[in-house]
Amino acid sequence: MANKLTPMSKDFNEWYTDIVKLAELADHSPVKGSMVIRPYGYKLWEEIKEYLDKRFKETGHENAYFPLLIPNSFIQKEADHIEGFSPELAMVTHGGGKELEEPLVIRPTSETIINYMYSKWINSYRDLPILINQWANVLRWEMRTRLFLRTSEFLWQEGHTAHATKKEANEEALQMLDIYHEFVEDIAAVSVVKGIKSENEKFAGAITTYSIETMMQDYKALQAGTSHELGQNFSKAFDIKFSDKNNQMQYPYQTSWGVSTRLIGMIIMAHGDDKGLKLPPRIAPIQVVIIPINQAQDKNSDINKLCDTLVEHELKDIRCHLDSREEVTPGFKFNDWEQKGVPIRIEIGPKDIEKGVVTIIRRDTSEKSTIQTNKISETVTQMLEDIQKNLLQQSKSFMQENSFHVENMDELVDSLQNKDGFYSCYWNENTKDELLVKEKTKATLRCYPLDANNTGKAVNDVKVEGKLAIFSKAY
């Protein structure tokens, strides 16, 4: 039998780590805080990357690559940026057996090196907009790490754009936020709240940070992606200027935006159960696994013929895998593929062949049914869509059932101390009050939802109108 998972209700964190390892997604590396992404986990990242890369290119962005090592003086140029990242920086001080004249920073993000290059490339309004994306690894010296969710080194994409006007930059930042929202809901099947970060929580060096917030099955928030309006902060720091249509010198307005391998952690924690992963069909590396039972050694047996027909013809347009391992039992295979979260399992035994049917099992509901062999293709196609919709609906219902509104500060603090979830209230932007809530509850202001246009009496200052805000404990 495959190894057992720690029950989610017993220890959510241990359950999560068990899934990552038993589903063969990743493992700890010998370097503390970093991870080895195994082939099955990397296939998940490739599915994420393929979808987003296509969407980026459809919206006019091009891929490029910038160096891993950044001169320390570049990091120092933008005051808020260095202050936000200084505890996490890793430095290279020696190379070729000699001490370097200037230490080099292993990139925690690439705003500074990219803006140095933009200062060379941007001279005229005709050079704008610049729409560049990079798929890369970054390094942030994290003290507390967890596979996929928070590791010192991780994979991500980071978009960096420059525009002639503030309006264009704002439209860009919101467009990319919408693409992230689209991916997380439509492909990863996780319910999303789009919002604006508070001053205390925004990206170091940004004017405005937009985020998508999701709720995990332990009721905590996970920030799944961010899109930042940088204003002219970096263009001024790196003296990026262009001549506008009136021959006047201007600083461009910029954005940056990114998601990372923590999306894999999100998918695990939003959908998994005590059997293992539950992968949404649109992101699953394997959408259907076929398991022959009492498989005959004869390759021309009826079971083997049907398996080959399904893989090569009936299900050829679906990511399908035939598990023909002979060294393990069917029961082991069932458990193994359940742990790996494959959306549909098809079992074919001698009795099924006699009846002209196969047995089909949905991973999301564990529902088992038999279908005629001549209806496999249409049934599987429809079932994959049903599973995708069901997982998103479950995520939406879970978020709704565990989101609450509070009317005053005492209720906010008491609620956050006693029950995890999303707590909305009207809030007057105030970093001191925000930090006080965090100190008392370990919760943070996740965002001001973009779709909330109404205001009300602020819980932290009843004399003023506040914006709707969401507080939650978070990863």
MODA-V100725 format. One record per residue. N is the residue number from 1. PHI is phi in degrees with one decimal (NA if undefined). Layout:
N	PHI
N	PHI
//
This chain:
1	NA
2	-70.6
3	-63.3
4	-87.1
5	-88.2
6	-64.5
7	-58.7
8	-57.2
9	-69.7
10	-79.4
11	-158.0
12	-60.6
13	-65.1
14	-68.2
15	-57.4
16	-61.5
17	-62.9
18	-58.3
19	-61.8
20	-56.4
21	-82.2
22	-70.7
23	-82.2
24	59.4
25	-88.0
26	-161.2
27	-148.2
28	-71.3
29	-93.6
30	-68.8
31	-93.3
32	-54.3
33	89.0
34	-113.8
35	-135.4
36	-102.1
37	-89.3
38	-80.3
39	-53.1
40	-67.4
41	-67.8
42	-69.9
43	-62.6
44	-60.8
45	-62.3
46	-64.3
47	-64.8
48	-60.3
49	-63.1
50	-61.3
51	-65.8
52	-67.7
53	-60.2
54	-62.4
55	-67.3
56	-61.4
57	-67.0
58	-64.2
59	-100.8
60	92.0
61	-89.8
62	-120.7
63	-85.2
64	-144.2
65	-139.0
66	-120.4
67	-62.4
68	-70.6
69	-99.2
70	-124.4
71	-56.2
72	-57.1
73	-62.7
74	-65.9
75	-61.5
76	-73.0
77	-69.4
78	-107.9
79	-59.2
80	-65.1
81	-63.5
82	-66.0
83	-64.7
84	-71.0
85	-106.8
86	-53.5
87	-68.5
88	-104.6
89	-76.4
90	-110.9
91	-114.9
92	-102.9
93	-110.2
94	-130.6
95	-153.8
96	61.8
97	81.3
98	-127.7
99	-73.8
100	-73.4
101	-63.9
102	-130.2
103	-59.3
104	-112.0
105	-93.3
106	-76.4
107	-53.2
108	-89.7
109	-173.7
110	-113.3
111	-50.5
112	-71.5
113	-67.9
114	-69.3
115	-69.6
116	-59.9
117	-70.4
118	-60.9
119	-63.4
120	-88.0
121	-90.4
122	-101.2
123	-130.6
124	-130.9
125	-60.2
126	-69.4
127	-83.1
128	-111.5
129	-79.7
130	-102.2
131	-124.3
132	-121.2
133	-125.4
134	-131.8
135	-97.0
136	-158.0
137	-112.7
138	-134.4
139	-133.0
140	-132.4
141	-75.5
142	-78.9
143	-84.5
144	-115.0
145	-120.2
146	-151.2
147	-48.5
148	72.1
149	-74.8
150	-156.7
151	-124.2
152	-63.9
153	-108.9
154	-148.2
155	-95.0
156	-160.4
157	-119.9
158	-135.6
159	-93.3
160	-138.3
161	-129.2
162	-133.3
163	-136.5
164	-76.1
165	-131.4
166	-63.7
167	-60.1
168	-62.8
169	-65.1
170	-64.1
171	-63.1
172	-63.7
173	-60.0
174	-73.0
175	-60.8
176	-70.8
177	-60.4
178	-64.7
179	-65.3
180	-61.8
181	-58.0
182	-57.0
183	-62.8
184	-65.1
185	-81.0
186	-78.4
187	-106.3
188	-84.6
189	60.6
190	-120.0
191	-68.6
192	-129.4
193	-113.4
194	-93.3
195	-161.1
196	-110.6
197	-73.4
198	-71.1
199	-57.3
200	-71.7
201	-104.6
202	-72.6
203	-63.6
204	-65.7
205	105.0
206	-90.1
207	-83.0
208	-139.9
209	-116.9
210	-99.8
211	-142.3
212	-113.4
213	-111.8
214	-125.1
215	-111.0
216	-88.2
217	-73.7
218	-99.4
219	73.9
220	-93.0
221	-86.2
222	-133.2
223	-76.0
224	-91.5
225	-173.0
226	-138.3
227	-137.7
228	-116.9
229	-89.8
230	-95.4
231	58.7
232	-110.7
233	-57.7
234	-80.1
235	-65.2
236	-73.8
237	-62.8
238	-106.6
239	53.0
240	-89.8
241	-131.4
242	-137.6
243	-87.8
244	-81.2
245	-64.2
246	-98.0
247	66.7
248	-98.7
249	-79.7
250	-133.1
251	-95.7
252	-71.0
253	-98.6
254	-129.7
255	-135.6
256	-144.5
257	-159.0
258	-165.5
259	-133.6
260	-140.2
261	-64.4
262	-65.6
263	-60.2
264	-66.9
265	-59.7
266	-59.7
267	-62.6
268	-60.4
269	-77.5
270	-82.7
271	-119.7
272	-63.1
273	-142.4
274	-73.8
275	-97.5
276	135.3
277	-69.7
278	-130.2
279	-97.1
280	-61.1
281	-54.0
282	-70.3
283	-113.9
284	-67.3
285	-58.9
286	-121.3
287	-88.6
288	-137.5
289	-114.2
290	-108.6
291	-122.9
292	-75.4
293	-113.1
294	53.7
295	-62.7
296	-77.8
297	-65.7
298	-68.7
299	-65.1
300	-95.5
301	-64.7
302	-61.6
303	-63.1
304	-65.2
305	-62.2
306	-65.5
307	-58.3
308	-64.7
309	-62.8
310	-64.3
311	-68.1
312	-88.7
313	-130.6
314	-59.8
315	-116.7
316	-66.6
317	-92.0
318	-116.5
319	-71.5
320	-120.6
321	-133.2
322	-97.7
323	-92.3
324	-102.6
325	-59.3
326	-101.4
327	-85.5
328	-128.1
329	-80.4
330	-56.9
331	-60.9
332	-61.9
333	-62.2
334	-56.6
335	-63.7
336	-60.8
337	-75.7
338	-64.3
339	-61.4
340	-82.5
341	76.5
342	-61.5
343	-59.4
344	-132.1
345	-117.1
346	-111.9
347	-110.4
348	-131.6
349	-121.4
350	-57.3
351	-68.1
352	-61.6
353	-60.5
354	-61.3
355	-90.2
356	71.5
357	-134.3
358	-131.7
359	-98.8
360	-126.3
361	-124.5
362	-85.3
363	-73.1
364	-72.4
365	-118.1
366	64.8
367	-67.5
368	-115.8
369	-148.4
370	-113.9
371	-134.2
372	-66.7
373	-63.3
374	-81.6
375	-119.2
376	-62.4
377	-60.0
378	-67.9
379	-67.0
380	-64.8
381	-59.1
382	-68.0
383	-64.5
384	-61.7
385	-65.6
386	-63.1
387	-64.7
388	-58.3
389	-65.5
390	-65.0
391	-64.4
392	-67.1
393	-64.2
394	-61.8
395	-65.0
396	-63.5
397	-63.0
398	-62.0
399	-64.5
400	-63.0
401	-69.1
402	-118.3
403	-116.1
404	-135.2
405	-113.0
406	-121.0
407	-107.8
408	-149.0
409	-63.9
410	-60.5
411	-65.7
412	-62.1
413	-65.4
414	-60.5
415	-64.4
416	-67.1
417	-75.2
418	-106.3
419	-150.8
420	-74.3
421	158.9
422	-96.0
423	-120.0
424	-97.2
425	-161.9
426	-90.7
427	-133.8
428	-95.0
429	-48.9
430	-160.8
431	-62.0
432	-61.5
433	-65.5
434	-61.8
435	-67.7
436	-66.0
437	-61.0
438	-62.9
439	-64.0
440	-81.5
441	-124.9
442	68.3
443	-97.1
444	-125.4
445	-75.9
446	-74.2
447	-174.7
448	-98.7
449	-56.9
450	-67.4
451	-88.0
452	-97.7
453	-97.4
454	-86.1
455	-126.8
456	-159.8
457	-62.5
458	-67.7
459	-68.2
460	-98.1
461	-167.6
462	-66.8
463	-79.5
464	-125.3
465	-81.1
466	-115.0
467	-88.3
468	-66.3
469	-131.0
470	-118.5
471	-109.5
472	-167.7
473	-69.7
474	-149.6
475	-87.1
//
